[in-house]
Amino acid sequence: MTVKKSNTNDASRRNFIKSASIVAGSFMIVPRHVLGKGFIAPSDKLNIAGIGVGGKGESDLSEFAKNPKVNIVGLCDVDDRQAATSRKRFPKAKYYKDFREMLDKEKNNIDACSISTPDHIHAIATISAMQLGKHVYTQKPLTHDIHEARLLATAAKRFKVITQMGNQGGSSDGVRQAMEIHNAGLLGDVHTVQVWTNRPIWPQGLPTPTGKFETPNEVNWDLWLGPAKYRDYNPAYMPWNWRGFNAFGTGALGDMACHMMDPVFRLLPIDFPTEVECSIPTSWSPDGKEAKYPEGFPAASIIHLKYPRKDNKGTIDVSWYDGGLLPKLPDELLPGEAFGASDGGALFIGTKSKMIVDCYGANPRLLPSKLMKTTTMPKQAIARVPEGHYQQWVNACLEGYGKSKTSSNFEYAGPFTESILIGNLAIRSWNIEGNAGRKRLLWDAKAMKITNFDEANQFVKLPRREGWELPNI
């Protein structure tokens, strides 16, 4: 049944607050055995509902549906135009605009949820499903802010559901080959990593959109805003340019680092950085004190992170480049030899040798490349994921909690996302008067705060609109 859209913002706001109170009544810890669909026998079907079903959401559902044991039973999107393809592809699935209403009405018919919304909706949609005992597949980055990332990591353990973040490279052969090369000691002790991407490929470094526009009949703008502070509808944000604005997205870093930096976290003995700093174009923030475009991410950035090694062998410096900025070409690279792939890569620098991987950790190779012919490569020691990232999650859901492990479960993806989003603290702190532009921020992971510039801590846990608060876990 399609939910009718209110004609005014006030009416819409009353509706979502009412819906929030309904779902809030479901925000309790319920033993899995009383949830009915919480336990799924291997012979049963996995009933999946999609939250955000246009674009990437539609392609995610299509991947899950390749498994004959999957039923797509629910579809939810605030924009009927974006949902059109999924509704045609899965005509038997019930359609909603408010995921809270869908979960409330269909909770007994749903086993799992796929979440592919703008970043600012990820956490509330994911936790709402988890608290009902539903398995979750949430697109990257896992969350919009650091507090949310830690919350979801905690919730996954508490509610004992199967989780997966949508960074497909985490299940690839390439990243496992890179891990085997590193684990065999061929790189020595890695002390420096440089990671780069061709993103953003959407507009960034822009002023806040202005102008008056009528909200399309197909769009529930109030639901699209969700926990974000209310603003008038503007087509500049939809359907996907929201990534460049900090109220809804996490910029190029949030979009691509979950792919590009995944090998870094899988190979190296690190978890959280202790220091972060950044460089951004002066045209975005001309004097380092007052941002020219305070609501948007810059068109390009360089972020430097310092990680203590968990094996107590010093620290590892990790640098991130986006917007066309690139690290220096390594001396070992032959003339004309590719430095990563067209969409980016990562360079690991160790005490013995260097290694390049492409996007998603693909095609790992030592530098100079002649070492690939003269060095005995390690034998396969890490199990591969032949079914791929999507079906790995589906199969784990069918098997049940604790029977198998997914590549990017929230135990891994939560801290990983948290670490990445610390980079955005540096970018957003550039805007704060008194920061004087570039500043090295010191991070206390246990306390989850910046210790030398308190103003930056406002971005650790972003404010939320009434009716969209996250529960305490």
VENSULBEL-V282472 format. One record per run of one state. SS is the DSSP state (~ for helix, > for strand, _ for the rest). FROM is the first residue (numbers start at 0). LEN is the number of residues. If there is no record, write none. Layout:
BEGIN
SS|FROM|LEN, SS|FROM|LEN
END
This chain:
BEGIN
_|0|8, ~|8|16, _|24|7, ~|31|3, _|34|11, >|45|6, _|51|4, ~|55|9, _|64|5, >|69|7, _|76|2, >|78|1, ~|79|10, _|89|4, >|93|3, _|96|2, ~|98|8, _|106|5, >|111|4, _|115|3, ~|118|12, _|130|4, >|134|5, _|139|6, ~|145|14, _|159|3, >|162|4, _|166|1, ~|167|4, _|171|1, ~|172|11, _|183|6, >|189|8, _|197|21, >|218|1, _|219|1, ~|220|5, _|225|9, ~|234|3, _|237|3, ~|240|4, >|244|1, _|245|5, ~|250|10, _|260|1, ~|261|6, _|267|5, >|272|8, _|280|15, >|295|1, _|296|4, >|300|8, _|308|6, >|314|8, _|322|18, >|340|1, _|341|2, >|343|7, _|350|3, >|353|5, ~|358|3, _|361|3, >|364|3, _|367|3, ~|370|4, _|374|13, ~|387|12, _|399|10, ~|409|20, _|429|11, >|440|4, _|444|4, >|448|2, _|450|3, ~|453|6, _|459|14
END
